[in-house]
Every structure is written in C-alpha cells, then in structure tokens.
C-alpha cells in the first residue's frame, strides 16, 4: 500500500500519487522521477532528502508546473487542498503558483531580479494575486521584512539584491513566499550557500513562521543532519524514487533502508570518536539515463541479492507510518 493511499482518509493538504517526470535529452528519455507517492498534512513540515540527482527538486518543480518544455509530467493525481492541479489550465495554475503554493529557491541571487528593488519584488505578488494597490502592498512589505528579521525594513525597501548578504537575501525570498499567506511553502535547498550559523537561523525562522501561519512546508535538502530539528516527517529519495519515509524521530532512531543508513553514517557526530573516519557510501549515484532494471541502489548496497537486481522494490509499510522500498535488508 502506498503512502499516499494510506493517508488519503486523513484528507492531507497535498496528496501526490504515482508522480513521474521524464525529460527528452540528447541521450534519450531520462526518467528523473519515477512513481513517487507523497502526502503533506496542514501545518506539517515534510523534508525530502537525498543526494544531488535523486529527483528532489524535479519533484517540487513538477508540483509547481515548472519543469520546462522538454519535460513530461504524469501522475494518477496531484490534489492540493481538494483541487486537482493536473487538471488546471496554465492561467488557473498561475493563480495558485506564488499565491496558495509558494516556492523558495536555493540560490536567492539568481532568483531575485537584480534591477528591481527589494520592495517592488516583495510587493508584486500582493498586487498580482490579492489586488492590493502598490501603496498598500509596499506598506505590507515593510511588515513582512520586519517579520523575517531584516533590520530597518522601511529603509531597505529601496535597496537592491546586491546590497544584501546571502542570509539577508534568503530572508527576502522567505518574505516573498509569505506575501500571500500560502497554505504550502516549498523550500528547495534554502540554506545551501549559507554558513552553518545562518543555516540554523533560516531553518528556525521557516519553522517558526509556518507554525505561526499554519502553513505546511516541504523542505528539500541533501543533508539529513540539517533537518533533524525541523522536520515532522522525512522522505528519502534515491534514483528518482522514494525509498523510505517515516516520522523524523522514527527515521533517526531506526533507519531501515541501507541508503538512509549510509546517509546518516556520513554525518559527523559531536559525541563520536574524533579520530574515527566518517563512513562513505561506495560507488556513484545512478545514471538516470541508464538505470538498472531493479533497485537503483543495488550496485552500491552491501545487502543486495538477486531479487534486488530484477525489479524495483515497492514502497511498503514496515511499521505504523514507516515505509521502506527494499527486498534484501533485514
């Protein structure tokens, strides 16, 4: 039974069933996301974790219908707040995107327009989606910048992105995401380019703001250690598939997929032996244009057996709310 089917009776805010995304390339068709099932409840923070190329960002971009002309998105259904996003026209989707679902991209300097002031960029969503005048939107923009702890917010409205540090630019992106009081915020690697102190500040800020507003959040990251304190549930992706998902406390206490265990073993521990080398996962991430017929992790897995190399294992429950896609590990 899929996670999506399990959660359907609970009426989640976002329900994704059998989502697949393929891209046409010079090397042929690349299946970047393969039969992904996810759900996010109102007010919940779901972290999607995995190495680069595992399909995390493509999953998020497909939910926002931003995959590009060479991409094809297929799904059984993608329901958001009772609305089938796949059935919406592009004009209807524009009313959802940036309004009811907001996205924070991983590199704010390339996401912010360098020739527009911060005030104009924060105010614009409110003018477009909520019908506010520029004067009203600018006044609310001051409140939003204050809310994300930008000092002297009224004076900073007329500044440009290059006047801000990386951490401050990310705070501006969060203010833009909150502008229309969305029900779902997708944060795609929001702390990648920031030092560890600012990372903690940004993640704590996002958690506090979603708690205050009641918004749900999808937090995309490659670092299991980053989300330990901030996620309610974690979905681990590898080779375009979800290989394990569980409540965060359960996943950290009892990881059940060999890939999840490898990711956690590679995170340094403060109470560990300082002279001990960190563990690594042998081999390389899979080539999505040439995936093996079975489990994508099998070539790197110490527990792989013949069955693992024949067909991808289904994502199945092994404990309440804990699902795993694995044949070989016990």
VOTI-434316 format. One record per residue (C-alpha): x, y, z. Coordinates in steps of 0.1 Angstrom, whole numbers, plus 5000, padded with zeros to 4 digits. Example, Ala and Ser with C-alpha at 12.3 -4.5 7.8 and 13.67 -1.06 7.14 Angstrom:
2
512349555078/513749895071/
REM end
This chain:
330
500050005000/501450344990/501950625015/499550834995/496850574998/497450535035/497050905041/494050955018/491450905046/493151185066/492551435038/496051575036/496651925022/498851784994/498351434980/500751304953/500050974937/502350794911/504151114900/506651054872/508751314853/510751244822/512951474801/513851444764/517651484761/520451414735/520951084753/517350984750/514551004776/515651054812/513150944839/514151184867/511151104890/509550754890/506250674906/506550904937/503850904963/503851174990/501451355013/501751665034/499351755061/498252105070/500852265093/503351985088/507052005076/508051725053/511751705045/512751545012/516351425015/518851264991/521951314970/522151554941/520351404912/517951194933/514851374920/514051604949/514051944931/512351794900/509551664922/509052014936/509252184903/506751944888/504252024915/504552394906/504452304868/507852454862/509652164846/510252324811/509252234776/511351924773/509751774804/506751544806/504851504839/502551214845/500551124876/497550944888/496551264907/498051564925/495551704948/496152034967/493552144991/491051944972/492052084938/493451854911/496552054900/496951844869/493551944856/494252324858/494952534828/498152744828/496153054836/494552884865/497852744877/499353094878/496653194903/497952904926/501652944920/503153214942/499753264959/498452944975/501752754969/504952944973/508552834965/511852944980/514652864955/518052754966/520053054951/518453384960/520953594940/519853424908/516153414918/515853784927/515754034899/518954244902/517454554885/514354584908/514354704943/513554464972/510354654979/509054614944/509754234944/508154174978/505154384969/504454244934/502853914945/500354104966/499454334937/499054044912/497253794935/495454004961/494654314941/496354554965/497454894954/501254944952/501055174982/499154915003/501454634991/504554844999/503254905034/502654535039/506154465025/507654655054/505754435078/506954115060/510654235061/510254305098/508753965103/511853795088/514154005110/515554235084/516754555102/515454895092/512854735069/511355065057/514755195046/515654865029/512654865006/514555074981/517754864983/518754624955/519654254960/523354314957/523154544988/522254235009/524253945023/523453595013/521553535045/519553855041/518753775005/517353445016/515253625042/513853845014/512953524995/511053405026/509253735029/508153704992/506953344998/504853465028/503453765010/500153605000/499753385031/500253055012/498952725025/502152545013/505752665011/508252464992/511852545003/514352404978/517752384995/517152725012/520452715031/522952565005/525152875000/525052985037/527352925066/526152685093/525152965117/522953135092/521652795081/520252735116/518753085117/516953045084/515652695092/514452815126/512853115110/510952905085/509752665112/508552945134/506753125105/505052815093/503952735129/502553095132/500753085099/499652725099/501252675065/502652335055/506252315043/508252085020/511952125029/514251985002/517851915012/520751675007/521751695044/519951465069/521651655097/520151985087/516551865091/516851675123/515451955144/512952105119/511151825101/508051635113/508451365086/511251275062/511051115028/514350985015/514850974977/517250784955/517350744918/514050924913/512150714938/511150744975/513050464992/512050535028/509650765047/508850795083/508251055111/511551225117/512151095152/511450735140/513750765110/516650895130/516150635158/515550345135/516550395098/515550095078/516850145043/520650085036/520750415017/519250605047/521750435070/524550535047/523450905047/523250915085/526550745090/528251015069/527051295092/529651375119/528651335155/529651565183/529851275208/531651045184/535350945183/537251255169/539851025154/537350805136/536950845098/533450925085/531850645066/531050685029/528650515005/530750334980/530250384942/528550674924/524950794921/523050624893/522950744857/519250834853/519550784815/520750424821/519150304853/519549934863/516349714859/516049654896/516649874927/518750174917/520750144949/521649774944/525149844928/526150024960/524249824985/526049575008/522849375013/521849344976/520749004963/519448864930/515848984936/517049344941/518549344906/515449224888/512649474897/512349794918/511049714953/507649864962/507350124990/505649915017/504849975054/507149805079/505749995110/503050245116/503750545093/507150395084/507550275048/510550125030/511450014995/513849725000/514049354994/517349255008/517949425041/516649295074/
REM end
